[in-house]
Amino acid sequence: MKRHNRHRTLVSVALTLSLTVAGPLQAQSVCQSNALDQIIKRYNDRCRVYEGCYAWHLAKVAAKSSAQMLVYPPAAFNTIKNEMTSWWNAMVGNTWARVGPRYVDFGTSVKGNVITPTKRTWYSLMPSTDDVRYVRIRHDDGRSRTIVRICTVDPTTGRPSQATAFDIPKGSSQQYWPANAAYQVNNAAGQFVIVEIDPKTVGRSFRYTLWVR
């Protein structure tokens, strides 16, 4: 796909509230980064240590259906989650003033402010144990036009497997995006979720609240 058509395609996909699995994204995908590579590597290294963790991922691949998956071992999940959080905080931190990527837990909301030309990327540090996740953002303040991109990544491949994007116009403070309902991310079980917030208006900011549940 030619580069100048790629963003147009992503925006058109955003017209539907339900995401569907697509093929791996191209190498220049906005969802790929050094931070993502490190998260996937760290998770896989820890997952192989605990009984049942990696089998959970392999069972999903073999069954090709989350309904037939093994239940993620609770003890392993909690242990690995705590290890991943400690590792991340030791490596980069997760404070409001931190520049660069941050993490968000499922079932929570986070607030942020980003100013052009920087962008903010939020990662889950664990794969989803639910097959459906919901993502929504509220534009709280600031006057930058902003593109929000959503991706999921399978840790067994390390490559993004689905993506969508939507454009938030400037001057839309106190509005929710999508307007009517949260984006429904299907086939999320076993996947990491990534949300990238990319303001485009030079010298302007985008203050927001993000929900990932």
C-alpha positions in Angstrom: 0.0 0.0 0.0 1.4 3.4 -0.9 2.2 5.7 2.0 0.0 8.6 1.0 -3.0 6.2 1.0 -2.3 4.5 4.2 -3.7 7.2 6.6 -6.8 7.6 4.4 -7.5 3.8 4.7 -7.1 3.9 8.5 -9.5 6.7 8.9 -12.1 5.0 6.7 -11.8 1.9 9.0 -12.7 4.1 11.9 -16.2 4.5 10.6 -17.2 1.2 12.2 -17.3 0.6 16.0 -16.3 -3.0 15.7 -12.7 -3.9 14.9 -11.9 -7.0 12.9 -8.7 -8.9 12.5 -6.5 -7.9 9.6 -3.2 -9.1 8.4 0.1 -7.9 10.0 0.7 -4.2 9.5 3.5 -3.0 7.3 6.9 -2.3 8.7 6.3 1.4 9.0 3.3 0.8 11.2 2.7 3.5 13.9 2.1 0.7 16.4 5.7 -0.7 16.2 8.3 0.8 18.4 11.4 0.0 20.5 9.2 0.2 23.6 6.8 -2.4 22.3 9.7 -4.7 21.3 11.0 -4.5 24.9 7.5 -5.1 26.4 6.9 -8.2 24.3 10.4 -9.6 25.0 10.1 -9.1 28.7 6.6 -10.6 28.8 7.6 -13.7 26.8 10.7 -14.2 29.0 8.6 -14.1 32.2 5.7 -16.1 30.7 7.9 -19.1 29.9 8.9 -19.3 33.5 5.5 -19.9 34.9 3.5 -23.1 34.3 0.5 -22.6 32.2 1.2 -19.1 31.0 2.7 -19.9 27.6 0.4 -22.8 27.1 -2.5 -20.4 27.4 -1.2 -18.5 24.3 -0.4 -21.6 22.4 -3.9 -23.0 23.1 -5.5 -19.9 21.7 -3.4 -20.2 18.5 -4.2 -23.9 18.1 -7.9 -23.4 18.8 -8.2 -20.2 16.7 -11.1 -19.3 19.0 -11.1 -17.7 22.5 -14.1 -19.8 23.5 -11.8 -22.8 23.4 -8.9 -21.2 25.3 -7.5 -22.5 28.5 -8.2 -20.1 31.4 -5.1 -18.0 32.2 -3.7 -19.2 35.5 -4.6 -16.5 38.0 -1.4 -16.9 40.1 0.8 -16.7 37.1 -1.1 -13.7 35.7 -0.8 -11.7 39.0 2.8 -12.6 39.5 3.8 -11.6 35.9 1.7 -8.4 36.0 3.5 -7.3 39.2 6.9 -8.1 37.7 6.0 -6.3 34.5 4.9 -3.2 36.4 8.0 -3.1 38.6 10.2 -3.6 35.5 8.6 -0.8 33.6 8.7 1.6 36.5 12.4 0.8 37.1 13.2 1.3 33.4 11.2 4.4 32.4 8.7 5.3 35.2 5.0 6.2 34.7 4.6 9.6 36.2 2.5 12.4 34.7 5.6 14.4 33.8 7.3 11.6 32.0 8.0 12.1 28.3 7.5 9.1 26.1 5.5 5.8 26.4 3.3 5.0 29.4 1.2 2.0 30.5 -2.5 1.7 31.2 -4.2 -1.2 33.0 -7.4 -2.7 31.7 -10.5 -1.4 33.5 -8.9 1.9 34.3 -8.8 5.5 33.0 -5.8 7.8 32.6 -5.4 11.5 32.0 -2.8 13.2 30.0 -1.7 16.3 28.0 0.4 16.2 24.9 1.8 19.1 22.8 2.7 19.0 19.1 5.1 17.8 17.8 5.3 15.0 20.4 2.8 12.2 20.7 1.8 9.9 23.6 1.6 6.1 23.3 -0.2 4.0 26.0 0.6 0.3 26.3 -1.0 -2.5 28.3 1.8 -4.4 30.1 -0.2 -7.6 30.0 -2.3 -9.3 27.3 -6.0 -9.1 27.5 -7.8 -12.1 29.2 -11.1 -10.9 27.8 -12.0 -11.4 24.1 -13.6 -7.9 23.9 -12.1 -4.7 25.1 -13.4 -1.1 24.8 -11.5 2.1 24.2 -12.8 5.6 24.5 -11.3 9.1 24.8 -12.6 12.4 26.0 -11.1 15.6 24.7 -10.8 17.7 27.9 -9.0 20.8 26.7 -6.6 22.2 24.1 -7.0 23.1 20.5 -5.0 20.7 18.5 -6.5 18.5 15.9 -5.5 15.0 17.0 -5.4 11.5 15.5 -6.0 8.5 17.9 -4.8 5.1 16.7 -5.7 1.7 18.3 -3.7 -1.5 17.8 -3.5 -5.0 19.2 -0.3 -7.1 19.2 0.0 -10.8 19.6 3.0 -11.6 21.8 3.7 -14.9 20.0 4.6 -13.0 16.9 5.4 -9.5 18.2 3.6 -7.9 15.2 0.5 -5.7 15.2 -2.4 -7.6 13.8 -5.2 -5.0 13.7 -5.6 -1.3 13.8 -8.0 1.6 13.4 -7.8 5.4 13.7 -10.1 8.4 14.1 -9.6 12.1 13.8 -10.6 14.5 16.6 -11.0 18.0 15.2 -9.7 21.0 17.1 -12.1 23.0 19.3 -14.0 19.9 20.4 -13.4 20.1 24.1 -15.6 18.1 26.5 -16.7 15.7 23.8 -16.3 12.0 23.8 -14.8 10.0 20.9 -16.3 8.0 19.5 -19.4 10.1 20.2 -22.0 7.4 20.7 -20.2 4.4 22.1 -16.7 3.1 22.9 -14.7 1.4 20.3 -15.2 -2.4 20.6 -11.9 -4.2 20.1 -12.8 -7.8 19.1 -10.6 -10.9 19.3 -8.6 -9.2 22.0 -7.8 -12.2 24.2 -4.1 -12.9 24.3 -3.4 -9.5 22.7 -1.6 -6.4 24.0 -3.6 -3.2 23.4 -1.9 0.0 22.3 -3.4 3.5 22.0 -1.4 6.3 20.3 -2.5 9.9 20.7 -0.9 12.1 18.0 -1.7 15.9 18.0 -1.2 17.6 14.6 -1.8 21.4 15.1 1.6 23.1 15.5 2.1 24.7 18.9 -1.2 23.5 20.3 -2.0 20.9 23.0 -4.5 18.1 23.5 -5.6 17.3 27.1 -7.6 14.1 27.4 -9.0 11.3 29.5 -8.5 7.7 28.1 -10.5 4.7 29.1 -9.4 1.1 28.3 -11.8 -1.5 29.8 
